[in-house]
């Protein structure tokens, strides 16, 4: 799955894994954070939850709400 069709990166391999969604493996687009502090693209985590998954894809903790990430992270 790729959610970054509107972006072109000069060297995507140089982007830290910390700035990539663990669901789509692409740099974050409209990132959201779980209560357990894992970050995903909004569309990726929303689709994940819509498909009946109510837990974090990384640590399986229950997700009851998604938050917005800090402005500096959104601006990266």
Helices and strands as residue ranges (DSSP letters): G 12-14, G 17-19, E 31-33, E 39-41, H 42-50, E 67-68, H 71-75
